[in-house]
Amino acid sequence: MGFTIQDMLLLSQDRYQMRLIGGKRGWANSISWVLMLEDTAIINTFAGKELVVTTGLGFDTEEKLLELVEKLVSRHASGLIFNTGKYIMEIPKVVQAYCDENDLPLLTVPWEIQLVEMIKDLSIQIFLQGTADEQITGALIQAMEAPENQEAYRKELLPYFDVDGAFQVVLFTTDGLDEMDTVERKKLSYRLQIYLENITHNGSFFYYDANFVLVMNDVAKKDFDEIVAGMMKRAKRRMPDVPVFVGAGSRMKDISNLGTGYKRAKAAVTMARKRHIDLLYFDDMGLYRLLYCVSDAALLKEMGETPLKPLLEYDEKHNGNYVETLDWYLKYNGSIQAVAEAMFTHRNTVIYRISNIKKLLNCELETTEERLKYQIAYYIRGM
């Protein structure tokens, strides 16, 4: 997940006397770049995950400081470091409160710290972690694409993950993600990573096959649910115009089963996007777990259309609704009254339609076995 605020603190608490005084829930924010800033002119060009360092020279009032943190939050910055002791002696409470509310890490280093050395040091750490992340991503993709070739990924991932432990894959997507240019997609990636709390080096986030992928390792179910739900909550609040759909795969034991977890997450995110569901767990998909994992599209098309072909042809010719009527009939287990209420239709009309449907299908629809192929057809049509 990159070089994070937590990593920076571990490195800098003693070396640079760095202290975290606000926005502590953003401790897992990863950092893409470190830059000095003494006014807000360039903040609108931020892509996300920038760490800002300032002496406060251009922010000599509480109003200017508050404007600074508000703009940093709006542009999905990673955090803010104040070089205190000359232009800024004390951080106003209202600024700290805003950072706490919006999970923007607020840090301080004393005036005597050489900022040039600190920024150079942090930039090297970001580069090194970025290189490691690229290697991790490559190995994880190998594990998903060719699980049988364990030599290609297991040793590579061993220093970073419990390869014998539990893995869970989450996929994120939005409309037009694959058509975005690289810069736009990277900006969205940075924002989503900022929204992920409480996960650092037990996870990896990357773009692959038209989705953003999050792989989590040995994360308890409760924590997993909180991480994903929290991300969705922050995304809705801070990107209200960008619909994000999330699919969570099953919890899989051992890195060799990561590919299965990925396929299940892809099934979940596909269904979530199709049905405009914010978050969908593969394990909650019922029969769709099986159907979305069938790779033979022609078979699905055949099973979705052939059983209902007589009704489809009748509806097209007579502008009818026999397909819809049978759907309700199967859902309500043959209850005429329930179908009539659902369709706002007189029960005698429903009886008439069902009688004709049985004739068209040459099936009495009495037994579970008789109904099954039609139920599956409706499931497929709902994919």
Protein Blocks (a to p, Z undefined) as FASTA:
>chain_A
ZZafklmmmmmmmmnopacfehklmmmpccfbdcddfbfklmmmpgbjpacddehlmmmb
fklmmmmmmmmmmnopabdcddehilpmbdcfklmmmmmmnopacddddfklcfklmmmm
mmmmmmmmmmmmmmmmmmmmmmmmmmmlmmlmmmmmmmmmcfklccdddddddehklmpc
fklmmmmmmmmmmmpghiaklcccddeehiacdddehiafklmmmmmmmmmmmmmmmmmm
lccddddddddehjklmmmmmmmmmmmmmmmmmnopabacfklnmmmlmmmmpmblmlmm
mmmmmmmmmmmmmmmmnopaklmmmmmmmmnnopaklmmmmnopafklmmmmmmmmmmmn
opghlamklmmmmmmmmmmmmZZ
